[in-house]
Amino acid sequence: MKQIENKVVEIMKRYTFNEEVWDNYNLDTKIINDLKINSARIVDIVLDIEEEFGIELEDESIGKLITIRDVIEQIKEKSK
């Protein structure tokens, strides 16, 4: 799981403009509220994740991606 987490964080960091938001992140860090990533950037993140992990996330799944943990769980689920 740590390997997935590291890749997810690497992807998300491309879309954050304030590196300080990553100082105290954990798996329950909220993507929009805590990392200050806007909803338009979420689409870019999802596209990058789909490409990186060779998966496809449905629209209803994307709406449930609130925390870093949620993203990791979706990747694990779709990778089965």
N, C-alpha and C positions, 0 to 999 in steps of 0.2 A: 504494500500500500504506500510505503514511503516513496517508492519510485514514481508512482502515479502522482502523488502529492507534489513532488518536486517538479514534475513536468507541468502540472496544472498551474502551480505558482509561477513558473517561468513564463507560461503563456499569459497569465493575468498581469504580470508585471509590465508587459508591453503596453498595456492599456491604462496604467495608473500614472498619474502625473506627479504624485507626491510619494517619494520613496519611504517617507516616515510612516506611512500607513502599514508598512510591512514589518515594522520593528517588533510589534507584539502580536502578530497574527497567530491564530490557531485554527483548527478544523471547523470551529463554530463561528469564525469570522464571517460576517455578512458581506456579500459581494458589493451590493449597492450602498448600504448604509455605512459600513466600516471602511471599505476600500475606496469608496467614492467613485466607483465605476458606473457610468450612466448606462441606461438601457440600450442605447444604440451600440455601445461598445460590447454589450453582452452578446449581441449577434455576431460580432467579429470573434469574440472568444469562443463561442459555440462552433463557428466554422473552423477555427484553428484546432479545437479539440477533436472535432470530427475527422479532420485530416490527419492529425497526429496519431490518433488511436484507431483509425479505420472503422469508425462507428457512425451511426446516424441517430441523432436525437430528435424525437417527435416534438411538435410544437407544444403539446401539453406537458411534456417533460421539461422543456426549457423554462416554463413558467414556475416550475417547482425548484429551480436552482437558486436557492437563497444563500446558502453557505458554501464554503469550500468543501465541506464534508458531503453536501448534496451532489456537487459536481463529481467528486470521486466515486460516490455510490452509483451514480448513473453510468459512469465509465465502466465500473466493475460489472454492473448488470448487463450492459450492452456488449461487453467483451466476452460473455459466456458462450 
